């Protein structure tokens, strides 16, 4: 698991989503063994968690510019 975490630190969100697409394709392949499917699923869930955390971080950092030129946190 440490290897996956180290690799994730270097991943962009776009690359992580591409990897998720690749994992999904492999999971849909009928030639993929059950054991390999479990490993792919676990890796996919770790990537999803990584993406979610990255997106949450970006969302928290988003700012909006007020009419007077000052910044405030972005709100919906």
C-alpha positions as CSV (number, residue, x, y, z in Angstrom):
1,X,0.0,0.0,0.0
2,X,2.9,2.4,0.6
3,X,3.9,2.0,-3.0
4,X,0.5,3.1,-4.2
5,X,0.5,6.1,-1.8
6,X,4.0,7.1,-3.1
7,X,2.8,6.8,-6.7
8,X,-0.3,8.8,-5.9
9,X,1.7,11.7,-4.6
10,X,3.1,12.1,-8.0
11,X,-0.2,11.7,-9.9
12,X,-2.3,14.5,-11.3
13,X,-6.0,14.1,-10.9
14,X,-6.3,13.7,-14.7
15,X,-3.8,10.8,-14.7
16,X,-5.6,9.2,-11.8
17,X,-8.9,9.3,-13.7
18,X,-7.1,7.8,-16.7
19,X,-5.8,5.0,-14.5
20,X,-9.3,4.4,-13.1
21,X,-10.6,4.1,-16.7
22,X,-7.9,1.6,-17.5
23,X,-8.7,-0.4,-14.3
24,X,-12.4,-0.4,-15.2
25,X,-11.6,-1.8,-18.6
26,X,-9.6,-4.6,-17.1
27,X,-12.3,-5.4,-14.6
28,X,-14.8,-5.7,-17.4
29,X,-12.5,-8.1,-19.3
30,X,-13.8,-11.6,-18.8
31,X,-10.3,-13.0,-18.9
32,X,-9.4,-11.2,-15.7
33,X,-9.2,-13.7,-12.8
34,X,-11.3,-13.2,-9.6
35,X,-8.1,-12.7,-7.6
36,X,-6.8,-10.0,-10.0
37,X,-10.3,-8.4,-10.0
38,X,-10.1,-8.0,-6.2
39,X,-6.6,-6.4,-6.5
40,X,-7.8,-4.1,-9.3
41,X,-10.9,-3.1,-7.3
42,X,-8.7,-2.3,-4.2
43,X,-6.4,-0.1,-6.3
44,X,-9.4,1.6,-7.9
45,X,-10.9,2.4,-4.5
46,X,-7.5,3.9,-3.4
47,X,-7.4,6.0,-6.5
48,X,-11.0,7.2,-6.0
49,X,-10.1,8.2,-2.4
50,X,-7.0,10.1,-3.7
51,X,-9.0,11.9,-6.3
52,X,-11.7,12.8,-3.8
53,X,-9.1,14.2,-1.4
54,X,-7.4,16.2,-4.2
55,X,-10.7,17.7,-5.4
56,X,-11.7,18.6,-1.8
57,X,-8.4,20.4,-1.3
58,X,-8.9,22.3,-4.5
59,X,-12.4,23.2,-3.6
60,X,-11.3,24.6,-0.2
61,X,-8.6,26.7,-1.9
62,X,-11.0,28.2,-4.4
63,X,-11.5,31.9,-3.9
64,X,-13.8,34.4,-5.6
65,X,-13.0,38.0,-6.3
66,X,-15.4,40.5,-4.7
67,X,-16.5,43.7,-6.4
68,X,-14.0,45.7,-4.4
69,X,-11.1,43.5,-5.5
70,X,-10.7,41.5,-2.3
71,X,-10.9,37.8,-2.1
72,X,-13.3,35.6,-0.1
73,X,-13.8,31.9,0.0
74,X,-15.9,30.5,-2.8
75,X,-19.4,29.6,-1.8
76,X,-22.2,27.9,-3.7
